[in-house]
Amino acid sequence: MRIQLWSYNYDPEPSGIAPLSGVWARAMKARGHEIDVVAAHPHYPAAMWGRARKPYREWRDGIRVLRLPLWAGRGSAQQRIRQETSFAAALSLAAPALGTPDVIIAVSPNFPALVPAMASARARRIPWVLWLQDVLPDAALVSGLLEEGIAIKLARRLERAAYASASRIVVISESFEENLTAKGVDAAKIVRSYNPASRAILDAPRDEVAADAATVLTMGNIGYSQNLLAITRAFEDSSELRDLNTRLVMAGDGQEGALVRAAIRTDRVTVTGILDNEALERELRGATVALVSQGYEGVDFNVPSKLMNFMGYGIPTVASVRADSEVARIIRRSRGGWVALNSDLPQTMAQIASALRDPLARAERGQAALDYARANFCPEQSAERFEVLLRDVVR
């Protein structure tokens, strides 16, 4: 099939949706499909690749990528809205020149970009598939990006229109599926498929590295929803973790990165900034346990991709989340770690300390995490599931 992947984020961005889109495109290409990617100029989690004022083309891993300009900025709600709408405008202008594939896959977010996706599919009389990575506008409400009002009402209308227009909606969790069916979306349209791990899944759990201090690792975006400012304070306040000589490493950066750095009071907490592949590999190999945190209440609006990678390395994970979140479901189902309530950070710290005192439990849960990842998060499995639904849609 000739497939266009419209993904706001794409390689070389190191975290979030970009690595997922990249590994998926390569897996589909390996199955013999012709993949064209339409993406924004790299900009996430920070505008560290300069600016692009005009569209340009490039090749990545044998895949053609059209890059569109955008007005980058994430420092405020207004800047984020401007950034997303600028990409949607560029996509609308480029759409007539994109040719006619067999199917379009549009990744959300970017939310405004669903408008040109719907229009382009209708004009070309081809199907399109919505790959839902964030449930919007729920995410905008929970994160504080938008408040109830005219903007949310318009966003709800666009949300309903997109669900009605798409031939299929691929959701990445049971909680997303429940969210959409509660909104009246036709269940026959919804296909559930976990995101693939964006790093190679190991054949066996990595050996714990002997070190002077135990290491708790989290990685990726440092933003509002990860609650890492409060995590930092709770970690440094924990006498148990201090007595165990425990380090907290945040391998990444983001909008809240400066606030987290300013809150650090000891040398036991480190924010590394964005790491290259080799440096991130060292952190993953050296971690004692992993930490996945979500600070918000209410409905699930995302599933952190870091979880799939931690499990793919056989790293047991402590999840500081809501008890009914998708992360908690995966941890409990796989037995690949421990769940602590995000409303009780001292409990989270106590659970980390308990895990650090029990190497046998870490080994058992690390193996269980890896087994689950191999059964559910392989890119080849994701590509196979997509191939089945795309063939059905194209027919």
SVG drawing of the C-alpha trace seen along z (x, -y; Angstrom):
<svg xmlns="http://www.w3.org/2000/svg" viewBox="-23 -34 53 48">
<polyline fill="none" stroke="black" stroke-width="0.4" points="0.0,0.0 0.9,-3.6 0.6,-5.2 0.9,-8.8 1.7,-9.3 0.8,-12.7 2.7,-13.1 3.4,-16.5 6.4,-15.0 9.0,-12.7 12.7,-11.8 15.1,-13.3 13.0,-14.5 14.2,-12.2 11.0,-11.8 7.3,-11.7 5.5,-10.7 8.4,-11.2 10.3,-8.0 7.0,-6.0 6.1,-7.4 9.7,-6.7 9.8,-3.1 6.3,-2.4 7.2,-3.9 10.3,-1.7 8.4,1.4 5.8,0.7 8.4,0.1 10.1,3.4 6.7,5.1 6.9,3.7 4.7,0.7 5.5,-2.7 5.6,-5.2 5.6,-9.0 5.8,-11.1 4.5,-14.6 5.8,-16.2 6.7,-19.6 10.2,-20.9 11.7,-19.3 10.8,-21.4 10.1,-19.1 10.7,-19.2 12.5,-22.4 13.3,-24.4 16.9,-23.2 17.0,-22.6 16.7,-26.2 13.9,-27.4 12.6,-26.6 10.7,-29.2 9.9,-27.0 8.9,-23.4 11.7,-21.0 12.2,-17.3 14.6,-14.8 15.2,-11.1 15.4,-9.2 16.1,-5.5 15.0,-5.2 11.7,-7.0 10.7,-10.3 9.8,-13.0 8.2,-16.4 9.0,-18.9 6.6,-21.9 7.4,-25.1 5.7,-26.2 5.9,-29.0 7.5,-27.2 6.8,-28.0 5.5,-26.2 6.1,-28.8 2.4,-29.6 -1.0,-28.4 -1.2,-31.1 2.2,-30.0 1.2,-26.4 -2.0,-27.2 -0.1,-29.4 2.4,-26.6 -0.2,-24.0 -2.4,-26.2 0.6,-27.4 1.5,-23.8 -2.2,-23.1 -2.1,-26.1 1.1,-24.9 -0.4,-21.4 -3.6,-22.9 -1.4,-24.7 0.7,-21.7 -2.1,-19.1 -3.1,-19.7 0.5,-18.8 0.8,-15.6 -0.5,-13.2 -3.1,-10.5 -2.0,-7.6 -4.2,-4.6 -4.8,-5.8 -3.8,-8.6 -2.9,-8.0 -3.1,-11.2 -1.5,-11.2 -3.2,-13.3 -1.9,-15.5 -1.6,-17.9 -5.4,-18.5 -6.0,-21.4 -4.2,-19.3 -7.2,-17.0 -9.1,-19.6 -6.8,-19.3 -6.7,-15.5 -10.5,-15.3 -10.6,-17.7 -7.8,-16.0 -9.3,-12.6 -12.7,-13.8 -11.4,-15.7 -9.3,-12.6 -12.1,-10.1 -9.6,-8.0 -9.9,-6.7 -8.1,-8.1 -7.2,-6.6 -6.9,-8.6 -4.1,-7.3 -5.0,-8.8 -2.1,-9.4 -3.7,-12.1 -7.5,-12.4 -8.3,-16.0 -9.7,-18.3 -9.6,-16.3 -5.9,-16.9 -6.3,-20.6 -8.7,-20.8 -6.7,-18.6 -3.4,-20.3 -4.8,-23.8 -4.1,-24.7 -7.7,-25.7 -10.7,-26.3 -14.4,-25.6 -15.7,-28.1 -16.1,-28.8 -12.6,-27.3 -13.5,-24.0 -16.9,-23.9 -15.3,-24.4 -12.7,-21.7 -15.5,-19.3 -17.2,-19.9 -13.9,-19.2 -13.4,-16.1 -16.8,-14.7 -16.4,-15.6 -13.0,-13.8 -14.4,-10.6 -17.3,-10.6 -15.1,-11.3 -12.3,-8.7 -12.6,-5.2 -11.0,-3.8 -9.7,-5.2 -6.6,-3.5 -6.5,-3.9 -3.5,-3.1 -5.2,-1.9 -8.4,-0.4 -9.0,-3.8 -9.1,-5.6 -11.5,-3.0 -13.8,-3.5 -13.5,-7.3 -14.6,-7.2 -17.4,-4.8 -18.8,-6.9 -18.8,-9.8 -21.0,-7.7 -18.3,-6.8 -19.2,-3.7 -17.4,-0.8 -16.9,0.9 -14.6,-2.0 -12.3,-1.7 -9.2,0.5 -7.0,0.9 -3.3,1.3 -0.6,0.5 2.2,-1.8 5.4,0.1 8.6,-0.4 10.7,-2.9 14.0,-1.3 15.0,2.3 13.5,4.8 16.2,6.9 16.4,10.6 17.0,10.8 16.8,8.3 20.0,6.3 22.2,7.0 22.1,4.5 25.3,2.4 27.2,2.5 27.3,-1.1 27.9,-3.2 24.3,-4.5 21.0,-3.0 19.5,-4.9 15.9,-5.7 15.4,-6.7 12.7,-8.6 13.1,-10.0 11.4,-12.0 9.5,-15.2 9.6,-17.2 6.2,-18.9 3.1,-19.6 1.6,-16.2 4.7,-14.3 4.5,-16.1 8.3,-16.0 8.6,-19.2 6.6,-17.6 8.4,-14.3 11.8,-16.0 10.7,-17.6 9.3,-14.3 12.4,-12.4 14.8,-14.7 12.5,-14.8 12.5,-11.0 14.9,-9.9 14.5,-6.3 15.9,-7.1 18.6,-9.3 19.7,-6.4 19.7,-4.0 22.0,-6.5 19.6,-6.7 19.9,-9.0 17.1,-10.3 18.0,-10.8 15.7,-12.7 16.9,-12.0 15.3,-14.6 14.0,-18.2 10.9,-20.2 8.8,-23.2 9.1,-22.5 12.8,-21.7 14.0,-25.0 11.6,-24.9 12.7,-21.4 16.3,-22.3 15.7,-25.3 13.9,-23.1 16.9,-20.7 18.6,-21.0 21.0,-18.1 23.4,-16.3 21.2,-13.2 18.9,-14.6 20.0,-15.2 18.3,-16.6 20.5,-15.6 18.9,-17.5 18.2,-15.8 20.7,-12.9 22.0,-11.3 21.3,-7.6 24.5,-6.4 24.2,-8.4 20.5,-7.4 21.6,-3.7 24.0,-4.1 21.3,-5.5 18.9,-2.7 21.6,0.0 22.5,-1.6 19.0,-2.1 18.0,-0.1 14.3,-0.9 12.3,-3.1 9.8,-5.8 6.7,-6.7 4.7,-9.6 1.5,-11.3 0.3,-14.1 -3.2,-14.8 -6.6,-13.5 -9.6,-12.7 -9.6,-10.9 -6.6,-9.3 -5.5,-11.5 -2.1,-9.8 -0.1,-6.7 3.7,-7.6 5.8,-5.9 8.7,-5.6 6.8,-2.7 7.1,-0.5 10.8,-1.2 11.5,-0.6 9.6,2.7 11.5,3.6 14.7,3.3 13.4,5.5 13.6,2.6 11.0,2.9 8.9,-0.2 7.3,-2.2 4.3,-4.0 3.1,-7.1 -0.3,-7.3 -4.1,-7.2 -5.2,-3.7 -7.5,-3.4 -5.1,-4.7 -3.9,-2.7 -0.3,-2.7 -1.6,-1.1 -3.5,1.5 -0.4,2.4 1.8,2.7 -0.7,4.8 -1.5,7.0 2.2,7.6 3.4,7.8 6.3,5.7 6.5,3.3 4.5,1.5 1.7,-1.0 1.6,-3.9 -1.0,-6.6 0.0,-10.0 -2.0,-11.7 0.3,-10.2 3.9,-10.9 5.4,-9.7 3.8,-6.4 5.6,-6.5 8.9,-7.1 8.3,-4.3 7.5,-2.0 10.7,-2.9 12.7,-2.3 11.0,1.1 11.9,2.1 15.5,1.0 15.7,3.3 14.5,6.4 16.8,7.5 14.9,10.7 11.6,8.9 13.3,6.5 14.6,9.5 11.2,11.2 9.4,8.1 12.0,7.1 11.7,10.4 7.9,10.1 8.1,6.7 10.3,7.9 8.1,10.9 5.1,8.6 7.0,6.1 8.0,8.9 4.4,10.1 2.8,6.7 5.2,3.8 7.2,5.1 7.1,2.8 6.6,5.7 3.4,6.6 2.1,3.1 2.8,3.0 1.0,6.3 -2.1,5.0 -2.1,1.8 -1.6,3.7 -4.7,5.8 -6.9,2.8 -5.5,0.7 -6.1,3.5 -9.7,3.7 -10.1,-0.1 -8.6,-0.3 -10.9,2.5"/>
</svg>
